[in-house]
Amino acid sequence: MRTHPRRIARLAAVLAIAGIAAVTGGCAANPSNGVTTLSFFQFKGEALEDFNQIIADFEAENPDIKVVQNQVADADTIIRTLLVKDKAPDVITLNANGGFGKLAQAGVFYDFSNEPVLQTINPAVQEILAQLGNKKGEVNSLGYVNNANGVIYNQEIFQQQGLEVPQTWDELIAVCDKLKAAGITPFYGTLADSWTALPSFNALGAYAAQDGFFDKMRAEGEKVGPDSEVSFSKDFAGVMDQQKQLFSYMQDGYRGKTYDDGNAAFAKGEVAMLLQGIWALSPIKSINPDIKAGIFPYPATDDPADRKLVSGVDVTVTMGKNTPHRKEALRFIDYLFRKDVIEKFAASQNMVPSVKGAKLSDDPALQSVKPYFDEGKITGFIDHQIPPSIPLAAIDQQFLFSGDAEAALATLDSEWAKVAARTIPVTGE
């Protein structure tokens, strides 16, 4: 039986209000027993138990502070509602996406510029956050754990075929040709889920987006097009050519296969590589716990030294600008960023910890991306810079179906101009 859309909308509204009530309910002032209660807004459902343990350990060491975790499903909507009502939780975790960047630019979060914890964090991680947005002159959040978007590869297949991890574009294409000649499918395509086009678009496009491309695009605003200084049409033609070339090495029927199909095929050794990221490793290992998988960044350049690993800040930590419990909230945040605490959390979540010198788990895939974090050769997801009202996944999917890069890029330029015409430009400051 299908639920009527209006009933769904009413239910969503009720749940949102309930979520807000739950979040704000934990903001108790200092009671007579001297214990301060902090509200901890937490968006990541799969991290609920990890944070419960962290809170229990923190409270054991800090008996004067009680932390109430409020895990919410629709975090982006609820945090905006709370901020509008001036009811910001004491400590907040969010996914560092474009929406988060706009909130940070609005000046609603605390400025961590002078907090010692900031100095413990990998500067390259903080730069990704800065590219999304801070209030001018401030540092409004602290990157906690990070993902990695790259080419997942079967290490045993590579070893059996005598293949090295490619360090240039020509080497990657040579690997694909050798695999194909050996009767092994290089990549498993999953375009039945349009979003699965985006990992490769993000990774390849990251090279074209260096040197302030999106700042220039925002400056151009509604003028973006064939005659503007920068545009998708001018700067991303090579990106589309590379993406199209990779998809030429997919299995037959890849247009009708899903993300789950791809994970299963990779887990069973039916394909050598996936155009995904470390988030796919958990479902892959649930099928084949013994698979040996690594990750390498898309080597889209001719110089190995220019390789960059695309990474998103999966969890960033912040707090309300005017929390009445600033001292206690900072104590909890400092605890979150302790090496032993963040290492355990990152290992459980299959992520990379942001704290300098923190150890990664022994997972081969995580170990394979470690050098890029250590050397600061990471960069953010470019789809976080593209307004969500632009249907990027559908546009890119259609391009991979039709092969018409010129039409896809012209559409992206047109959509960008339309959004800019009806919004206030954002400079990224």
C-alpha positions in Angstrom: 0.0 0.0 0.0 1.4 3.4 -1.0 1.2 6.2 1.5 -0.3 9.5 0.2 2.3 12.2 -0.4 0.5 14.7 2.0 0.6 12.1 4.8 4.3 11.6 4.2 4.8 15.4 4.3 2.9 15.6 7.6 4.8 12.7 9.1 8.2 14.3 8.0 7.1 17.5 9.7 6.2 15.7 12.9 9.5 13.8 13.0 11.4 17.0 12.3 9.7 18.8 15.2 10.3 15.8 17.4 13.9 15.8 16.5 14.2 19.5 17.3 12.5 18.9 20.7 14.9 16.1 21.4 17.9 18.1 20.5 16.9 21.2 22.5 15.8 19.1 25.4 19.4 18.4 26.4 20.4 22.0 26.9 20.1 22.2 30.6 21.8 24.9 32.6 24.1 24.1 35.5 21.9 22.4 38.1 22.4 22.6 41.9 24.6 19.5 41.9 27.3 21.3 39.9 26.9 19.1 36.8 26.7 20.9 33.4 24.6 19.1 30.7 25.8 19.5 27.1 23.6 18.8 24.1 25.6 16.9 21.5 24.0 17.1 18.0 25.2 14.1 16.0 24.2 13.4 12.4 25.8 10.0 11.7 23.5 7.1 12.6 26.2 4.4 12.2 28.4 6.3 14.7 25.8 6.3 17.5 27.3 3.5 19.5 30.9 4.8 19.0 29.9 8.2 20.4 28.0 6.6 23.2 31.2 4.9 24.3 33.2 8.1 23.9 30.7 10.0 26.0 30.8 7.3 28.7 34.6 7.4 28.9 34.6 11.3 28.9 32.0 11.5 31.7 34.1 9.1 33.8 37.0 11.4 33.5 34.9 14.6 33.8 32.2 13.9 36.4 31.1 17.6 36.4 29.9 17.3 32.7 27.0 15.2 31.3 26.8 14.8 27.5 23.4 14.0 25.9 23.8 12.7 22.4 21.0 13.6 20.1 21.4 11.6 16.9 19.2 13.0 14.1 18.4 11.7 10.7 17.7 15.0 8.8 20.6 16.9 10.3 20.8 19.6 7.6 17.2 20.6 8.0 17.1 20.4 11.8 20.3 22.3 12.4 19.0 25.2 10.3 15.8 25.3 12.2 17.7 25.3 15.6 20.0 28.1 14.4 17.1 30.2 13.2 15.4 29.8 16.6 18.7 30.6 18.3 18.8 27.2 20.0 22.2 25.9 18.7 23.3 22.7 20.5 26.5 23.0 22.5 28.6 20.6 20.4 27.7 19.8 16.8 28.9 17.2 14.2 27.9 17.6 10.6 29.0 16.3 7.2 31.2 19.0 5.6 29.3 19.6 2.4 28.3 22.8 0.5 25.4 23.4 2.8 27.6 23.3 5.8 29.9 25.8 4.2 27.1 28.3 3.7 26.2 28.0 7.4 29.8 28.6 8.4 30.0 31.7 6.2 26.9 33.1 7.9 28.9 33.3 11.2 26.6 31.1 13.3 29.5 28.9 14.6 32.3 29.4 17.1 35.6 30.7 15.9 38.3 28.1 16.8 41.2 30.3 15.5 42.8 30.6 18.9 42.0 27.2 20.3 45.1 24.9 20.8 43.1 21.9 19.4 43.3 23.5 15.9 47.1 23.1 15.9 46.8 19.3 16.3 44.8 18.9 13.0 46.2 18.2 9.5 46.3 21.7 7.8 45.3 20.1 4.5 42.0 18.9 6.1 41.3 22.4 7.4 42.0 23.8 3.9 39.2 21.6 2.5 36.9 23.1 5.1 38.1 26.6 4.3 37.3 26.0 0.6 33.7 25.2 1.6 33.5 28.3 3.7 34.2 30.1 7.0 33.2 33.5 8.2 35.9 35.9 7.0 38.9 35.7 9.2 37.6 32.8 11.3 38.0 29.0 11.5 34.4 27.7 12.2 34.9 24.0 12.4 37.4 21.3 13.1 37.8 18.3 10.7 37.4 15.0 12.5 37.5 12.1 10.2 37.9 12.0 6.4 37.1 9.7 3.5 39.0 9.0 0.3 37.6 9.0 -3.2 39.8 7.0 -5.5 40.1 3.9 -7.6 39.5 0.8 -5.5 41.6 -2.1 -6.9 41.9 -5.8 -6.2 45.5 -6.2 -5.1 45.6 -10.0 -5.8 44.5 -9.5 -9.4 47.1 -6.8 -9.9 49.8 -9.1 -8.4 48.7 -12.0 -10.5 48.9 -9.9 -13.7 52.2 -8.3 -12.8 50.6 -4.8 -12.6 51.9 -1.8 -10.7 49.7 0.9 -9.3 49.6 3.5 -12.1 51.1 6.9 -11.4 50.2 8.7 -14.6 47.2 8.7 -17.0 49.0 6.8 -19.7 49.9 4.1 -17.1 46.3 3.8 -16.0 45.1 3.3 -19.6 47.9 0.7 -20.1 46.7 -1.2 -17.0 43.2 -1.2 -18.4 44.4 -2.5 -21.8 46.5 -5.3 -20.1 43.6 -6.4 -18.0 41.3 -6.4 -21.0 43.8 -8.5 -23.0 43.9 -11.0 -20.1 40.1 -11.4 -20.2 39.6 -9.4 -17.0 37.0 -6.6 -16.9 38.9 -3.4 -15.8 36.0 -1.5 -14.2 32.4 -2.4 -13.1 30.0 0.4 -14.0 26.8 1.0 -12.0 25.0 3.8 -13.9 21.5 2.5 -12.9 22.3 4.7 -9.8 23.1 8.1 -11.4 25.2 9.2 -8.4 27.8 6.6 -9.1 29.0 8.7 -12.0 30.1 11.4 -9.5 33.1 9.8 -7.8 35.0 9.7 -11.1 33.8 13.2 -12.1 34.9 14.6 -8.7 38.3 12.9 -8.8 39.1 13.9 -12.4 37.5 17.3 -12.1 39.6 18.1 -9.0 42.6 18.8 -11.2 40.7 21.3 -13.4 39.2 22.9 -10.3 42.6 23.9 -8.8 43.8 27.5 -8.7 40.5 29.0 -7.6 38.2 27.8 -10.4 35.1 27.9 -8.4 35.9 31.3 -6.8 36.2 32.6 -10.4 32.9 30.9 -11.3 31.2 32.5 -8.4 32.7 35.9 -9.4 31.3 35.4 -13.0 27.9 34.5 -11.6 25.1 34.7 -14.2 27.7 35.7 -16.9 29.1 32.1 -16.9 29.0 30.8 -20.5 31.0 30.6 -23.7 32.5 34.1 -23.4 33.3 34.1 -19.7 36.8 33.9 -18.3 36.1 30.5 -16.9 33.4 28.0 -17.5 32.7 24.3 -17.5 32.8 24.3 -21.3 36.3 25.9 -21.3 37.9 24.1 -18.4 36.2 20.7 -18.1 36.4 19.3 -21.6 39.4 17.3 -20.8 37.8 16.0 -17.7 34.8 14.6 -19.7 37.2 13.0 -22.2 39.0 11.2 -19.4 35.8 10.1 -17.8 34.4 8.8 -21.1 37.6 6.9 -21.7 37.4 5.1 -18.3 33.8 4.1 -18.9 34.8 2.5 -22.2 36.4 -0.2 -20.0 33.2 -1.1 -18.2 31.4 -4.5 -18.4 28.6 -5.0 -20.9 25.3 -3.8 -19.6 26.8 -1.3 -17.1 24.0 1.2 -17.6 21.6 -1.2 -15.9 23.7 -2.2 -12.9 23.5 -0.7 -9.4 26.0 0.3 -6.7 25.2 -2.9 -4.8 25.8 -4.9 -8.0 29.2 -3.3 -8.3 30.2 -4.0 -4.8 29.1 -7.6 -5.1 31.0 -8.2 -8.3 34.2 -6.6 -6.9 33.9 -8.7 -3.7 33.6 -11.9 -5.8 36.7 -11.0 -7.9 34.8 -10.6 -11.1 36.3 -7.2 -11.8 39.7 -5.5 -11.2 38.7 -2.0 -10.2 35.8 0.2 -9.0 35.4 3.9 -9.4 34.3 4.5 -5.8 35.9 5.4 -2.4 36.5 3.9 1.0 32.8 4.1 1.8 32.3 1.1 -0.5 34.8 -1.1 1.5 32.3 -2.0 4.3 29.7 -3.5 2.0 32.4 -5.2 -0.1 33.9 -6.8 3.0 30.5 -7.8 4.3 30.4 -10.1 1.2 34.1 -11.1 1.2 35.9 -10.3 4.5 39.2 -11.7 3.1 39.4 -9.5 -0.1 42.7 -7.6 -0.4 41.7 -4.1 -1.7 43.7 -1.0 -2.0 43.0 2.6 -3.2 44.9 4.9 -5.5 44.1 8.5 -6.5 43.1 9.0 -10.1 46.4 9.7 -11.9 44.9 12.3 -14.2 48.2 14.0 -15.0 51.4 13.2 -16.8 53.5 14.0 -13.7 53.2 11.6 -10.7 54.1 14.4 -8.4 50.9 16.3 -9.3 48.6 13.5 -8.2 46.0 14.5 -5.6 43.6 12.4 -3.6 40.1 13.7 -3.4 38.9 13.6 0.2 35.8 14.8 2.0 35.6 15.7 5.7 33.0 13.1 6.6 32.6 14.5 10.1 33.4 18.0 11.2 33.0 19.2 14.7 31.8 22.7 15.7 29.7 24.4 18.3 27.3 27.3 18.5 28.8 30.8 18.4 27.0 31.8 21.7 26.8 28.6 23.7 26.4 29.3 27.4 28.6 26.3 28.1 31.7 27.2 26.1 34.3 26.1 28.6 32.6 22.7 29.1 32.0 22.2 25.3 35.6 22.9 24.6 36.7 20.3 27.1 34.5 17.7 25.3 35.9 18.8 21.9 39.4 18.6 23.2 38.7 15.0 24.4 37.2 14.1 21.0 40.5 15.1 19.3 42.7 13.1 21.7 44.8 10.7 19.6 43.6 7.5 21.3 40.0 8.6 21.0 40.0 9.7 17.4 42.1 6.6 16.3 39.5 4.2 17.8 36.6 6.1 16.2 38.2 6.4 12.8 39.1 2.7 12.7 35.5 1.8 13.6 34.1 4.0 10.9 36.7 3.0 8.3 37.9 6.6 8.0 41.1 8.6 8.2 41.6 10.6 11.4 42.5 14.3 11.0 44.8 14.6 14.0 48.5 14.9 13.0 50.4 11.7 13.9 47.2 9.7 14.7 47.5 6.1 13.5 45.3 4.6 10.8 43.9 1.1 11.1 45.8 -1.7 9.4 43.3 -1.9 6.6 45.3 -2.0 3.3 43.0 0.5 1.6 43.5 3.0 4.4 47.2 2.4 4.5 47.4 3.0 0.8 46.0 6.5 1.1 48.0 7.5 4.2 50.9 9.1 2.3 48.6 11.6 0.6 47.2 12.8 3.9 50.7 12.9 5.5 52.0 14.9 2.5 49.0 17.2 2.3 48.2 16.0 -1.2 44.5 16.0 -0.7 41.7 18.2 -2.1 38.0 18.5 -1.6 34.9 17.1 -3.6 34.1 19.5 -6.3 30.4 18.6 -6.2 30.3 20.4 -2.8 31.1 23.6 -4.7 28.3 23.1 -7.2 24.8 24.3 -6.0 22.6 21.3 -5.1 19.8 22.7 -7.3 22.0 21.8 -10.3 21.2 18.2 -11.2 24.9 17.3 -11.6 24.5 13.5 -11.3 21.8 13.4 -13.9 23.7 15.6 -16.3 26.9 13.5 -16.0 25.0 10.3 -16.3 23.3 11.5 -19.5 26.7 12.4 -20.8 28.1 8.9 -20.2 25.0 7.5 -22.0 25.2 9.8 -25.0 28.9 10.7 -25.2 28.0 14.4 -25.9 30.4 16.3 -23.7 29.7 19.6 -25.3 26.0 19.4 -24.5 26.6 18.4 -20.9 29.1 21.2 -20.2 26.8 23.8 -21.8 24.0 22.6 -19.6 26.2 22.9 -16.5 27.1 26.4 -17.5 23.5 27.3 -18.2 22.3 25.9 -14.8 25.1 27.7 -13.0 24.1 31.0 -14.5 20.4 30.4 -13.7 21.2 29.7 -10.0 23.6 32.8 -9.8 20.9 35.0 -11.3 18.5 34.2 -8.4 21.0 34.0 -5.5 23.5 36.2 -3.7 27.1 35.4 -4.9 29.1 33.4 -2.4 32.9 34.2 -2.4 34.0 31.3 -0.1 35.3 33.7 2.5 
